[in-house]
């Protein structure tokens, strides 16, 4: 089940990560706020379409926990792209989510 949904799952996680970064940049870059906000909204619309595709391939009870991997990618992207500091507790939470992701994906 997870194997056939690998592409839409990966796209959901990637697009959600990009969306969160765009919205964060919209809040921190006043001169380019409209451009970043527009990008974030466009990515959100794309994410909705990807969710529909994903839910055709797997049940919501499996898809929702698997897409929680975006917490990991958003934390990494905010650290790398936005130069935000993630606390030890934040990284511990991210690792916990990653372990949960692995448990569900291996099911």
LINGICOR-V958350 format. One record per helix or strand. SS is the DSSP state (a for helix, b for strand). FROM is the first residue (numbers start at 1). TO is the last residue. If there is no record, write none. Layout:
# LINGICOR-V958350
ss->SS from->FROM to->TO
ss->SS from->FROM to->TO
This chain:
# LINGICOR-V958350
ss->a from->6 to->28
ss->a from->30 to->57
ss->a from->60 to->67
ss->a from->69 to->80
ss->a from->88 to->105
